[in-house]
Amino acid sequence: MRIHSKQIIAEKRAEVLVVGSGSAGAATAIAAAKTGADTLLVERYGFMGGVSTQVLDTFYGFYTPGSSPRKIVGGVPDLVVDALKKRGAMLIRPNTYGAGDGVTYDPETLKMVWESLALEAGVRLLFHTFVMDVLMEGARVAGVVAATKRGWFEIRADCIVDATGDADVAAWSGAPYEGPDEGPVQSLTTTFRMTGVDDARARAVRKDALHALLAQAAESGKYDLPRREGSIHITPYPGVMATNMTRVGDVDATDPEQLTRAEVEGRRQAMEYARFLRDFVPGYEHAFLTDFSNQIGVRESRRIRGVYRLTKEDVLAARKFDDAIAQCGAPIEEHHSGRDTHWEYLPEGATYDIPYRCLLPQLVEGLLVAGRCLSAEHDAHASVRSMGQCMAMGQAAGAAAALSCQGETLPHALPVDTLRERLAGMGAVL
């Protein structure tokens, strides 16, 4: 048997390298390019968006919950929403769980919106490329090694942003992190859409009524429904409803064998929930499941140990920080492995700050993180992981990376006032 060793077939160079193009990574790349950096975005799939185009169809975190919603995310995220609006592919949707109004959109349109905004900003895109390792120069992350169909690439950069969601780059570089071995992580969800729905009758079914029907079906013994309080909501298109109902718990999403089993289980559950909807819920009698999420939705895996670690107390006390780069008003929304979801709310209309230090890993240099792999406790993470905040963090990480390159400094040494001034100029809400 012949075994081929790793052979670098090409080398690439950028000032800012962004690994992963979910809502955090996409915003990172756009912000970095708009700040003037030569920016390369590496993505393992053939499109941008991550969870925003593969799993979900709603941006949460743009607005504070409560009776007087206040918009707390701006800048690059506004460009995304405006582009969706121009295409007639979004709507503002009230949330019945107290998470604030959501921006519901068509995921297929969003794929093109992310690409258009990135290319207009000058981002270089590299799809179908899987980052596998890091290149270190002492304590500094100097680049990555990526696998492609043509072989292995070596990509070097002045500054790197890990937006993988799973903190892959940070973990490989030796930065400390927390994960499933240190405590519980949130459950996973396979979303799906139902088409052929009678909109008027379906929308008349309120949350409590839906939950009562879920309990009734499960207690009959004829339906396997692990989660009893899932949701189904309108989309920009008539007759189409989107779900967030399944629950696959106790999974380490960085383990491919566990993740494979979760994918299979998630689709099995989706079919069962679709059967429940047709059999029990008015308006769904003639509806059918049209598509699963491209992959199962992962809420939590690795979280870095950063220069600062956001805590549950920070969230519930609506704490402010001198190095704030974004705001969040979302409640703690913990999807544990049980039948329900645990909620804890901030005071009415309040927000807390996300510190820049939560994006800076300990022990390594030249690296930032953005998105759900930020430095936060499990409970705090259950609030700050909303896509609105992931975009805001990405915007901050991208601007910080570009400014670091321009100032010939490292992200850890970047003056936070310089970063905040740049973010304010981009339209961020600080």
RACOR-V883011 format. One line per field, one symbol per residue. psi: psi as a letter, one per 40 degrees, with the letter a starting at -180 (. if undefined). A space follows every 50 residues. Layout:
psi->???
This chain:
psi->hhhhihhheiiiiidhhhhhfaddddddddddddeeihhhhhhdaeiidb ddeddiehhiediiiaegihhehibdddddddddddeffiihhiheefei iihhihddddddddddddddeehhigifhhheiihigbehheaihihide ahihhiidihhhfedefdddddeehiiiaddeaiiiiihhiiihifigdd ddeehiddddddddddddeeeehggdhefiihiiiehiehiiigdihhif hheehdddddddddddddddddddddddddhheedeiihdiiidiihhdh cihihadihhidddddefiiidfheiiheiihghgaeadahhhhiiihei iiihiddeehiieiiehiiiaeeihiiddddedeeidddddddddddddd ddddddefiiddehhddddddddddeeih.
